[in-house]
């Protein structure tokens, strides 16, 4: 049986699963579906159309499912879909989609969205993603599984953050952030800093698997060449399969270009921003 505080407001078609908790002064405007065991603390605002899975936790003052902050939005029907076992800390905002982006904002399972973070319209966020405090995703962004976006980082619209990527705090991301790799820096100067070995180890990657990625990284970003040549060299010297194939496919499918290594960095490349670079 769900527990609804007497000061909470449920308006319209609101469907609650088993053992849902709705705290004091929470507002839920349907159409809304909320799965079993989800907790909405006091002052949470939920606006549909939205579907929320089971086992989620929304801390006070979240705003989830409100209309997008997009001047092109004209009231078209769109929605938010949220998976299971996610945590949304204080003052998180998640906006629903627009016609120009498929009318859908989606968040997967087991994500941690820390205080003051923002997920804009038409973003697709994978599983086990961490958005640290005040991380901001502009519209139409894709974030791969197991990625981390650091505190106070802004990601430009239409960019991609690859699976297992790690973006350091206070970064400004205006091109695609590579899978498995550490990326840090301001607008126009963000750069890569090698494979995220510590993070991948914590996620259960074997040392052999990490060394394989490091070898691919050296081929791709060797000093004094561009990324197109790096891709050729990688294919000449090692098989493109598994994690390496994911990395190569991500680079070759990039429309905005990927963040490479800045000039003057030791060992690795001064890479171009795209496979054609």
Secondary structure, DSSP 8 states (H G I E B T S, - for coil): --EE-TT-EEESSEEE-TT-EE-TT-EEESSEEE-TT-EE-TT-EEESSEEE-SS-EE-TT-EEEE--S-TT--S---EEEE-SS-EE-TT-EEE---GGGTSEEEE-SS-EE-TT-EE-TT-EE-SS-EE-TT-EE-TT-EE-TT-EE-TT-EE-TT-EE-TT-EE-TT-EE-SBB-TTEEEE-STTT-EEEEE-HHHHHHTT--HHHHHHHHHHHHHHTBTTS-HHHHHHHHHHHS---HHHHHHHHHHHT-SS-B----TT-SSB----SSTT-
